[in-house]
């Protein structure tokens, strides 16, 4: 339901034709990622990506998801969405 332009009516029409793979997700290490790495994540805006990188430069490497909560521009909903796609 997070696909651009896909509403609940269209989803109901195609749901029997959609499958989800069990393949492991490719994660991005936030301690080594550059801007271009992070911009591939559709849940992060330019400002949020910049804040992640600047916080890392000022405070050192992230040790876990709790460190992302220290970035004011990232709300809990965004952190929850990106959590499966990042590593430390």
Secondary structure, DSSP 4 states (H G I P E B T S, - for coil): --STT--HHHHHHHGGG-----PPPPPEETTT--HHHHTTSTT--HHHHHHHHHHHHHH----SHHHHTT-TT--HHHHHHHGGGEE-
